[in-house]
Amino acid sequence: MSDTKTALITGANKGLGYEIAAGLGARGHRVAIGARDQARGEAAAKKLRAEGIDAFAVPLDVTSDRGVIEAVGRLDRLDVLVNNAGISGETGPGWAQDPTTLDLDVVREVVDTNVYGVIRVTNAMLPLLRQSPSPRIVNVSSSVASLTWQSDPGVEVGPIMAAYSPTKTYLNAVTVHYARQLAGTGILINAACPGLVATDFTGGAGRPARDAAATPIRLATLPDGGPTGSFLNDDGVIPW
């Protein structure tokens, strides 16, 4: 087996996912650009290759059982999985989602991508990850997942997003359970908070995606014996 590690990043054709791929590629990883739109994935991979990074596109819709299985077949090894793909769902004025008027179809759509999608992809990729000498899984979460911060009136957590925020809390809980189940296997799995990132997702508000990629990249390249089942940002551990 080659010493070159392979990393799959979902939702990597632009924004945060692209910068995570670029950062891992710059560190010597071969990066698989997971993208729903194959043409956009190919374009992103081509751009990375022009920068000297070993990159290739993997068509991947995290909400599709068949699509995920087909994506597995495009990989010959996997050392790092970054579950980055996510959606906010429809929002109202002020980028808010009022729990008293939520459309359940919106909730289902966000849960399907942000939670079920992560479980679907992770479980499908686990056989490959188990073959890696140092497997790592990073689930891209958010500070709005923190129930401690959300329930503290002294902490500024932004607008109420009653469809999106709970999916990230759910994702954190799932991350903890994966860590418990995979204890002793060498697989380290953590939730990463990139902060508010200036992407299409946020309408351009926030810090540059390249800066926000730092924590996911750090968790994707942890040494053996590093933390697992943790929720972290640039400054350290975030309260649940």
N, C-alpha and C positions, 0 to 999 in steps of 0.2 A: 504493500500500500504506500502511495506517495505520502511525503510528509506535509504536503500542502493541504491545509484545512479548507473545507467547503462550508460556506454559510448561506442559508436561505433566509431572505428577508421578504416578508409579505408586504404588499402595498408599497413596493420599492421603486416604482417608476418615476416618483417625484417626491418633493418635500422631505420630511423627516426620514422616511424609509430609504430614499435615494442617498441621503447623507450618511446614514448608518452603513449602507452598502459601500459607499466611497471610503469611509473611514476604515472599515474592515478590510477592504481591498488594499488600501494603502499600507495595512499591517501585514500583508502577505496572504490574506485569504482569497480563495477563489469564490466569487460571489454569484449567487443565483438570484436574479431579479424577479421576484414573484409579482405578477401584475394580472389583473382581470383582462385588460386589453393587450393582446399579444403584440400589436404594432408599437404601442407605447413602451412596453417592456423591452422590445428589441431596440428601440431608439435609446432608451436609458442605458442598456448594456453597451451599445455602440459608443455612446458618449464616454462611458467609463473606460472602455478599451482604448479609446483615443488618449486617455490619461495614463495608460500603461497598466491598467488593472485587468486582471483575468476575470471577465464577467460574461454571463450568458443569461438569457431570458427564460423564464419558466411560466407559461400561462397558468394562472392560478386564481380561481374564484373561491374564496374561503367558505362561501355558502353552498357550494356544490360538492356533494359526496363524490360523484364521478370525477369532477375536475380535480379534486384533491388527490384521488387515487392515481389519476393520470400524471399528476405532478410528481408523485413519488417515483413513477417509472422513468422520469427524465433525470433522476439523480443516481449516481453510482456510489456516492458516499455523502454523509452529512455529519458535520461536527458542531455546527451552531445553527439554531433556529431562532429567529427573531420574529415574534408575532406582532407585527406593527400595523397591519391593516385594520382600519376602524372607521366608523361613521358616527356622526352626531345625531342624525335624524332631523326631521323638520323642526324648525324653531319659530317662535313668534317674535314680537318686537323685543329688542334688546337681547336677542340671542337666547331667549328664555323658553323653558318648557314647563308650563304650569301643570302640576300634578292633578289639579281639580278638573282640568279639561283635556287631559291627554287622550290622544287617539291611540287605541290599543294596537292598531296596525303599525303605527310608528314604533311603539315599544317593541313589538315582535321583530320588526326589521333591524332595529339597533341591537337587540339581544342576539339575533341570528348571526350578525357579523362580529360583534365585539366579544361575545362569549362562546356561543356554539361554534363559531368559526375557529376560535383558538383551540378548543377541545378537538374539533374535527381534524385540524391540521396537525396538532401535536401528537395525537394518537396514531395518525397515519405515518408520521415521520419517526416515531419512537424506535421501530426496528432498525432503521439506519443509524439513529443516534446511539443506540446501544452498542454498535460496532465501533464507535469512535473511542480513542483513548482518553479524550477529555471533552465529553459532550456538554454543551451549554444551551439553555433555553432562556430567552428573555421575552417577557410579556410586557408590551408597552402599555402602561397604565396612565394615571393622571392624578394630580393632587386632589381633584374633586371626588376621588374614590374614598378619601379619608373621612370616615364617619366622625372621627374626633374633631377634625377641622370644620367639617360641615355643620356640626352641632355647637360650635363655639362662636358666639356672636362677636367675639373680639378678633376673629380671623377673617380676612377678606378672601372669599372663595369664588367671587364672581356671581353671575346670574344663576337662578334656580334652573337646573337642567334635569328634570325629573325622569327623562327617558335615558339620556346619555350617562349621567353620573352614576346611577346605580349599576349600570353594566360594568363599569370599571371597579366598583366595589365587589361585584360578583366575580370579576376576573381575578381580583386580589385573593379572594377566598379560594377560588379554584387553584391558584398558584400555590397556596399553602398546602392544599391537599395533595397536589402533585409532588411537592417537596417531601411530604411525609411518606408517600407511597414509594418514591424513588430514592429514599435515604439508603445510603450504602452502595448505590449503583455507580457512583461517580458522576451522575448527571446533576448539574447544578441548575436550578430554575429560580428566577427572581422576577419581580415586577419593577419596572423602571418608570420613573416620572420624569419626562423631559422638560416639564414646565410649559408655559404658554409659548407656542412656536409659531413664527410668522410663515404660514402656509395657506393654501386655498381653504383648508379646513377652518382656519380662524379668521379668514378674510384679510390676512396680512398682518394681523396684530400679534405682537410677541417678539421673541428674540430669534436670531437667525437659526435656521434648521441645522446648520453645521455645528453651532455651539450646543444646541439641544441634543445632538446625537452623542455627546460625550458619555453620559451615564449608560445608555444602552450598549455602547461600544465597550465600555469598561466591564459591564456585567457579562458581555459576550466573550470576553477574553480573560476571565477570572482564572487565577491559578488553581490547581487542585487543592481542595480543602477550603476553598473560599465560601462565602455565605450562600445559603440556599433558603428559599421560603421567605425572603425579605422583600421589603418595599422601600426603594431608595431613590433619592435624587442626587444632585451634585453635592449637596451638603451632608448627606448621610441618610440615616433611617427616617422614614416618614411615619407618624403614628397612624395606626389602623383606624 
